[in-house]
Amino acid sequence: MAVSFPVTRRAIFAGAVGAALSAPMINRGAFAFAAAPAKAYSRRAVDLVASSLVIDMLAPLKITTSEDYVAHRLTDAEAAEFRASGITGFHNAYGLGGPNAKAQAMEYLAGWQGFAGRNSHVFTLVDTVGDFDRAKADGKAAVIMGIQNADQFETPDDVALFRRLGLRCAQLTYNSQNRIGSGSTERVDGGVSDYGAAIIAAMEKAHMLVDVSHCGDRTTLDAIEIAKGPIAITHSNARALIDHPRVKTDAAIRALAAKGGVMGISGVRNFVRASDPTNVGHMVDHIDHVAKLVGVDHVGIGSDADLNGYDDMKPAEYALLKQGYKDSYAFRDKIDIDGFDHPKKVFDLTEELIRRGYSNENITAVLGGNFRRLLGQVWG
């Protein structure tokens, strides 16, 4: 990433992807993976992931401080890891912003789309929802290009420009105030501005997904009300289960669903539970909450991490990441949750959904079917 990118979790750190799994059968109907022979999953979980279109609506391709990573060619081992992940769609989005946000965003799009092209044996870029299906059939990972802010839109006309350049989803704000509205960690939330309303209209006209994951409470509700069609909360959790400024109220979740939107549930520890242990079961508590509140058709996955998560980062990088946030983020010793901190985490999530009695149809919807429907409606 460019050195001019601001020091935020999304700006300094960045991603890679997967599909097509291979799983030698072992006894008791379970499957083990060559990369993790001690880990076994049920036949039902493996079959569900294999047959479902799995879309992670916040999945940076790589968390790294290296400015040169976009020039990287994946090793055979890296490619195999992503292919075995079971995930087909990765929303590759980072937090850019500030006075040179437009230039940053252009460099970001050029760099990461170049990365996908350089590793075209693993990745394919997403233009329409049909690209997910083709990626699944070809055993590739479909990359959705997104940005976790909208500072790059200096005028409403810039929305159409960035869509032509490959941008398919944008958050209205990151954590701070911008011209559009207020972020989740601002002291005061003034809601969506007149300029913000114009940006939302331009995004809908350009068939770009509006995302309010990091927006403050009033800005979130305003955006949902102003939008004519459905929008997304790509990666957040339920405040009914944890009191944190970066998660969403039941009022916001109900309003989102009433417009046909979908909310992706995050695996970031401090957004899942206030104390340890914090594991994949607690993450599924948030899926349960949204499903019971507004219906299973309005919930999906937005892990907010790359395949390996945060906790295996170099100590200096890890410390720098945490320093980029206000105290209200309430980081603990770990950022990843137990059981959702490795490349095959989607299988652990699927096992937990099975354990809780979700039907195959509903599991397929949560894993990616709901976001595929939303993206098809928004992108046209």
C-alpha positions in Angstrom: 0.0 0.0 0.0 1.1 3.6 -0.6 3.0 5.3 2.2 0.6 8.2 2.0 -2.3 6.0 3.2 -3.5 7.1 6.6 -2.5 5.1 9.7 -5.7 3.1 10.2 -6.3 -0.6 10.4 -7.5 -0.8 6.8 -4.9 1.7 5.5 -1.8 0.0 6.7 -2.9 -3.6 6.3 -4.0 -5.4 3.2 -5.1 -9.4 1.0 -5.7 -13.1 -1.1 -8.6 -15.6 -1.7 -10.0 -19.2 -2.2 -12.5 -21.7 -3.6 -12.4 -25.4 -4.7 -11.6 -27.7 -1.8 -10.0 -31.1 -1.7 -10.8 -33.3 1.2 -9.7 -36.9 1.6 -12.4 -38.8 3.5 -11.6 -40.3 6.9 -13.7 -42.5 9.1 -16.9 -41.4 10.9 -18.0 -39.4 7.8 -15.5 -36.6 8.6 -13.0 -35.0 6.4 -9.4 -33.9 7.1 -7.4 -31.4 5.1 -3.8 -31.9 4.0 -2.8 -28.5 5.3 -4.4 -29.2 8.7 -4.5 -33.0 9.2 -5.5 -32.7 12.9 -8.6 -30.8 12.0 -11.7 -32.8 10.9 -15.1 -31.6 9.7 -18.3 -33.5 9.2 -19.4 -34.7 5.8 -22.4 -32.4 6.0 -20.3 -29.3 6.7 -17.8 -30.1 3.9 -20.6 -30.8 1.4 -22.4 -27.5 2.4 -19.3 -25.4 1.9 -18.6 -27.2 -1.4 -22.1 -26.6 -2.8 -22.6 -23.1 -1.4 -21.5 -19.8 -2.9 -19.5 -18.5 0.2 -19.1 -14.7 0.2 -17.2 -12.9 2.9 -18.3 -9.3 2.7 -15.2 -7.9 4.4 -12.1 -10.0 3.7 -8.9 -8.1 2.9 -6.8 -10.1 0.6 -3.7 -9.7 2.8 -3.0 -8.0 6.1 0.5 -6.6 5.7 2.6 -3.5 6.1 4.5 -4.1 2.9 4.0 -1.4 0.3 5.2 -3.9 -2.4 2.8 -6.7 -1.6 0.6 -5.8 -4.6 3.5 -6.9 -6.8 3.6 -10.3 -5.1 3.1 -13.6 -6.9 1.5 -16.2 -4.7 3.6 -19.3 -4.0 2.1 -22.7 -4.7 1.5 -23.1 -0.9 -0.3 -19.7 -0.7 -2.5 -20.5 -3.7 -3.4 -23.9 -2.3 -4.3 -22.4 1.1 -6.8 -20.0 -0.5 -8.3 -22.7 -2.8 -8.9 -24.9 0.3 -10.6 -22.1 2.3 -14.0 -22.8 0.9 -14.6 -19.1 0.3 -15.4 -17.9 -3.3 -16.2 -14.2 -2.8 -13.9 -11.8 -1.0 -14.8 -8.2 -0.5 -11.3 -6.6 -0.6 -11.8 -3.2 1.2 -9.6 -0.9 3.1 -10.0 2.4 5.0 -8.6 5.3 2.9 -9.1 8.9 3.6 -7.9 12.5 4.1 -7.1 15.3 1.7 -5.5 13.1 -0.9 -8.1 10.3 -0.7 -8.9 10.4 -4.4 -5.3 9.7 -5.4 -4.9 7.1 -2.8 -8.1 5.3 -4.0 -6.9 5.3 -7.6 -3.5 3.8 -6.6 -5.3 1.3 -4.4 -7.6 0.1 -7.2 -4.7 -0.1 -9.7 -2.5 -2.0 -7.3 -5.0 -4.6 -6.1 -6.6 -5.2 -9.4 -3.1 -5.7 -10.8 -2.4 -8.2 -7.9 -5.5 -10.1 -9.0 -4.4 -10.2 -12.6 -0.9 -11.2 -11.7 -2.3 -14.1 -9.8 -5.1 -14.9 -12.3 -4.7 -18.7 -11.6 -6.3 -17.9 -8.2 -8.3 -14.8 -8.6 -10.9 -13.3 -10.8 -12.4 -9.8 -10.5 -16.1 -9.3 -9.9 -18.2 -7.1 -12.2 -21.6 -8.8 -11.9 -23.0 -11.6 -9.7 -22.5 -14.0 -12.5 -18.8 -13.7 -11.9 -19.2 -15.5 -8.6 -20.8 -18.5 -10.3 -18.0 -18.6 -12.9 -15.4 -18.4 -10.2 -17.0 -21.2 -8.2 -17.1 -23.4 -11.3 -13.5 -22.6 -12.2 -12.1 -23.1 -8.6 -11.1 -19.4 -8.4 -11.7 -16.6 -5.9 -13.9 -13.7 -6.9 -12.6 -10.4 -5.7 -15.0 -7.5 -5.0 -13.2 -4.2 -4.9 -14.3 -1.9 -2.1 -13.2 1.1 0.0 -14.1 1.6 3.6 -14.8 5.3 3.2 -16.1 7.8 0.7 -13.6 10.6 0.9 -12.5 9.7 -2.6 -15.7 11.1 -3.9 -14.8 14.8 -4.2 -18.0 15.4 -6.2 -21.0 13.2 -6.9 -19.7 12.7 -10.4 -16.7 10.9 -9.0 -18.9 7.9 -8.1 -19.5 7.0 -11.7 -15.7 7.5 -12.4 -14.7 5.1 -9.6 -17.3 2.5 -10.7 -15.7 2.6 -14.2 -12.3 2.0 -12.4 -13.6 -1.1 -10.7 -15.1 0.1 -7.4 -18.2 -1.9 -6.5 -18.9 -1.0 -2.9 -18.0 1.9 -0.6 -18.7 2.8 3.0 -20.1 6.3 3.5 -17.7 6.9 6.4 -14.9 5.2 8.3 -14.8 5.8 12.1 -14.5 9.6 11.8 -16.6 12.5 10.5 -16.4 13.3 6.8 -18.4 15.5 4.4 -21.0 12.7 4.2 -21.7 11.9 7.8 -20.4 10.7 11.1 -18.3 7.7 11.9 -19.0 5.4 14.8 -16.4 6.7 17.2 -17.3 10.4 16.8 -18.5 12.1 20.0 -21.5 13.7 18.1 -23.4 12.1 15.2 -25.1 14.7 13.0 -26.4 12.3 10.5 -26.1 12.3 6.7 -25.4 15.8 5.2 -27.0 17.2 2.1 -23.8 16.3 0.3 -24.0 12.8 1.7 -27.6 12.4 0.3 -26.2 13.4 -3.1 -23.5 10.8 -2.8 -26.0 8.1 -1.9 -28.2 9.0 -4.9 -25.1 8.9 -7.2 -24.1 5.5 -5.8 -27.5 4.1 -6.4 -27.6 5.6 -9.9 -24.2 4.0 -10.6 -25.2 0.6 -9.2 -22.6 0.8 -6.4 -23.4 -0.8 -3.1 -23.8 1.6 -0.1 -22.2 0.3 3.1 -22.7 1.8 6.5 -20.7 -0.6 8.7 -18.5 2.1 10.3 -21.2 4.9 10.4 -22.6 6.3 13.7 -26.1 5.4 14.8 -27.9 8.4 13.3 -25.9 8.4 10.1 -26.7 4.7 9.7 -30.4 5.3 10.1 -30.4 8.4 7.9 -28.6 6.5 5.1 -31.0 3.6 5.1 -34.0 6.1 5.0 -32.5 8.2 2.2 -31.6 5.3 0.0 -34.3 4.3 -2.4 -33.2 0.6 -2.5 -31.4 -1.8 -0.2 -28.0 -1.1 1.2 -25.6 -3.2 3.4 -23.9 -3.4 6.7 -21.1 -5.6 5.4 -19.3 -6.2 8.7 -20.7 -5.5 12.1 -22.5 -7.1 15.0 -25.5 -6.6 17.3 -25.5 -4.1 20.1 -28.1 -6.1 21.9 -25.3 -8.6 22.6 -22.4 -6.2 23.2 -22.2 -2.5 24.1 -19.7 -1.2 21.5 -19.9 1.9 19.3 -18.9 -0.1 16.2 -21.9 -2.4 16.3 -25.5 -1.8 15.3 -28.7 -1.2 17.2 -31.8 -3.4 16.7 -33.5 -0.3 15.2 -30.8 -0.1 12.5 -31.0 -3.8 11.8 -34.8 -3.6 11.4 -34.6 -0.6 9.2 -31.9 -2.3 7.0 -34.0 -5.4 6.6 -37.2 -3.5 5.8 -35.4 -2.1 2.8 -34.1 -5.5 1.7 -30.6 -5.1 3.0 -28.2 -7.7 4.5 -25.9 -7.5 7.5 -22.6 -9.4 7.6 -21.4 -10.6 11.0 -17.8 -9.9 12.1 -15.3 -12.2 13.8 -13.4 -9.3 15.5 -13.2 -10.3 19.2 -14.1 -6.9 20.7 -17.2 -6.7 18.5 -18.4 -10.2 19.5 -18.2 -10.4 23.3 -16.9 -8.2 26.1 -15.0 -10.9 28.0 -13.2 -14.1 27.3 -13.6 -16.8 26.3 -14.8 -15.5 22.9 -15.2 -18.2 20.3 -17.0 -19.0 17.0 -20.1 -19.9 19.0 -20.4 -16.4 20.3 -20.1 -15.1 16.8 -23.0 -17.3 15.8 -25.0 -15.8 18.7 -25.0 -12.6 16.6 -26.2 -14.5 13.5 -28.9 -16.0 15.6 -29.9 -12.6 16.9 -30.3 -11.0 13.5 -32.1 -14.1 12.1 -34.6 -14.0 14.9 -35.0 -10.2 14.8 -35.6 -9.8 11.0 -35.3 -13.2 9.4 -32.5 -15.4 8.1 -32.6 -13.8 4.7 -30.9 -10.6 6.0 -27.8 -12.0 7.6 -24.4 -13.1 6.2 -20.7 -13.1 6.9 -18.3 -10.1 7.0 -15.3 -11.6 8.9 -13.3 -8.3 8.9 -10.0 -10.3 8.5 -7.9 -12.0 6.0 -7.6 -15.8 6.0 -5.1 -15.9 8.9 -6.5 -13.1 11.0 -4.6 -10.5 13.0 -3.1 -12.3 16.0 -0.2 -13.9 14.1 1.1 -10.5 12.9 4.6 -9.3 13.8 4.5 -7.7 17.2 5.4 -4.2 15.9 2.7 -4.3 13.2 0.2 -5.6 15.7 0.9 -2.8 18.1 0.8 -0.2 15.4 -2.6 -1.5 14.3 -4.1 -1.1 17.7 -2.6 2.3 18.2 -4.6 3.6 15.2 -7.9 3.5 17.1 -9.6 5.3 19.9 -9.9 3.7 23.3 -13.6 3.1 22.7 -12.5 0.2 20.4 -11.6 -1.7 23.6 -9.1 -4.0 22.1 -8.1 -7.0 24.3 -5.0 -9.2 24.1 -6.4 -10.9 21.0 -8.3 -9.5 18.0 -9.4 -12.8 16.4 -11.9 -15.1 18.1 -11.2 -18.8 19.0 -12.2 -21.1 16.2 -12.4 -18.4 13.6 -8.7 -17.5 13.3 -7.4 -19.8 10.5 -7.8 -20.2 6.7 -10.6 -22.9 7.0 -12.7 -20.9 9.5 -15.8 -21.0 7.3 -16.0 -24.8 8.1 -16.0 -24.1 11.8 -18.7 -21.6 11.3 -20.7 -24.0 9.3 -20.3 -26.7 11.9 -21.7 -24.3 14.5 -24.7 -23.5 12.3 -25.4 -27.2 11.9 -25.1 -27.7 15.7 -27.7 -25.1 16.2 -30.2 -26.7 13.9 -30.1 -24.5 10.9 -31.3 -26.2 7.7 -29.1 -26.6 4.7 -31.1 -24.0 2.9 -30.6 -21.4 5.6 -26.9 -22.2 6.0 -26.4 -21.7 2.3 -28.2 -18.3 2.6 -26.0 -17.2 5.5 -22.8 -18.4 3.9 -23.3 -16.2 0.8 -26.8 -16.6 -0.8 -28.2 -13.5 0.9 -25.3 -11.3 -0.2 -25.5 -12.7 -3.7 -29.2 -11.7 -3.9 -28.4 -8.2 -2.6 -25.5 -7.6 -4.9 -27.5 -8.8 -7.9 -30.3 -6.4 -7.0 -27.9 -3.4 -6.5 -25.5 -4.1 -9.4 -28.2 -5.1 -11.8 
